[in-house]
Amino acid sequence: RREQPDGGTRREQRDGELMVVHDDLPRERGTKGTVAKCRTGAVRLPQADGIGPASRPGTFRLVFGSRYLLLIALLMLIVNWVNTTGEYILGRTVAGAAEAAVSSGTAGGLAVPEYIGRFYSEFFLVVNVVGLLVQLFVVSRVLKYLGVKAAVLVLPLIALTGYAILAFAPILALVRAVKIAENATDYSIQNTVRNVLFLPTSRDEKYKAKQAIDSFFWRAGDVMSAVLVYVGVTLLGFGTSG
């Protein structure tokens, strides 16, 4: 039994049926399927859809059995694959810039680790500030005026444009700008859209399939990035542009 005081109104669980009890209501009957005032002074409510034990179909069966969920899973995998690969590109570019600055004496007396540490401290500060501002002032307006269909494309378009530029000009300032835009968008718009996409799904899909997508498919993107970097760097000998 659970009770929630609310000015003479409380909620009780009786024999598996949810009831809202109004102590000050007249005791009269109502029709089934509508709000009914019972003889006990309780209002019987139709049982909410989805209340009860989860269904038996497995988590991954739900994902692979729904084209909509599978597309969400693939979107999350690819987005994280690209983002994690971008982190490698940024790290490699920063390391090269630090060594060059220390060798030329333009590092301000900093050693390579100190140069890298200062870069990342400033980088993450800007990413978090930009992400916060976008979340507060941009996300709701994008969803309201452009809709989910447009919002879900924001991060992929930023990544596609940014990395296309970096393929020809892997300069630290450009890499930094691309990663700030990508990470800030990922933490704000993309994170919001990822959850909005599950609003029209069923209870099982929200609480079972979503967990598989947020864990397995998301981390699969990290694994794919590791494979891509290993093949590109070790086997093919690619540099940062490659």
Secondary structure, 3 states (H helix, E strand, C coil): CCCCCCCCEEEEEECCEEEEEECCCCCCCCCCCCCEECCCCEEECCCCCCCCCCCCCCHHHHHHCCHHHHHHHHHHHHHHHHHHHHHHHHHHHHHHHHHHHHHHCCCCCCCHHHHHHHHHHHHHHHHHHHHHHHHHHCHHHHHHHCCHHHHCCHHHHHHHHHHHHHHHCCCHHHHHHHHHHHHHHHHHHHHHHHHHCCCCCCHHHHHHHHHHHHHHHHHHHHHHHHHHHHHHHHHCCCCCCC
